[in-house]
Amino acid sequence: MTRNEIEEKVREFLIDDLEIDEDKIKGDAMLKDDMGIDSLDFVDIVVIVEKKFGFKIKPEEMVDVKTLNQFCDYIEKKVN
């Protein structure tokens, strides 16, 4: 899966499932501070990522993931 495909899928579920404003979805956006993703949203993200990308997110692997780019990097490492 290419980086562009990953970014598109992530963008899609952020807008459609988490109802995040499209203007807030930028690579350097902070997941928590800029996009407003909270712990309840993260539970949804775990389920969505498992369904769309085929792997389970391990919370301990997400400790240093702060931005959207870092989140996409994490997914890219897992699927490729």
N, C-alpha and C positions, 0 to 999 in steps of 0.2 A: 504494500500500500504506500503510495507516495505521500510526501509531506502535505501537498495541496489537498489530497483526498481526506487526510486526517483533519486538517484545519477546517475544511468544508463541513465534515460530519460534526465536528465539535461546535462550530458556529451554528449549524442547524439545530442541534438539541439545546444549545443555550437560549436561542430565540424561541423555539417552539415549545420545549418542555419546561424550561425554567423562567421563561418570559422575561429575559434580560433584554433591555433596550439595545438595539443593533448598534447605536452610536457608541456604546460602552465597550463593545467587543473589538479590542485592539490587542496586538501581540504583547505590548509591554504593560497592558492593564493588569493591575493587581486583582486577583480573584476575589479576595475578601473586601478590600477597601474601595476599589474602583467599580467592581461589578456587583458587589453586594451579596456574594455567595456566602451563605452561612452553613452551619453544621447540618441543618435539615436538608438544604439543597445538596450538600455533599452526599447524603444518603441516596438521593435520587441519581446523582452523577454516577455513583458506584454501580447502580442497577443499569443505567443507560449504557455506560461504557462496556459492561459485561455483555449486554445484548448487541451493541453495534460493533464492538471490536473483539469480542471473544476472550477476554481475560478478566480476572478479578483484580481490583485495585487493593493493594495492601496499604493500610493507613501509615505504617512506618516508612513506606517508600515515598509518601507524599509530604513528609515533614518539611523538606526544602523547596517544595513547589509553591511558589508565590504568585507567579504571573501566568498569563494565558500561554505565552511562548514556552515556559517551563512545563506546563501541563501537556502541551502538544509534543514537546521533546520526550516526556515520560511515555506517552502513548506510542510514539514512533519507535522508541527502544523496545517496547513490549511486543509490538506487532511485527517488527522486522527482524 
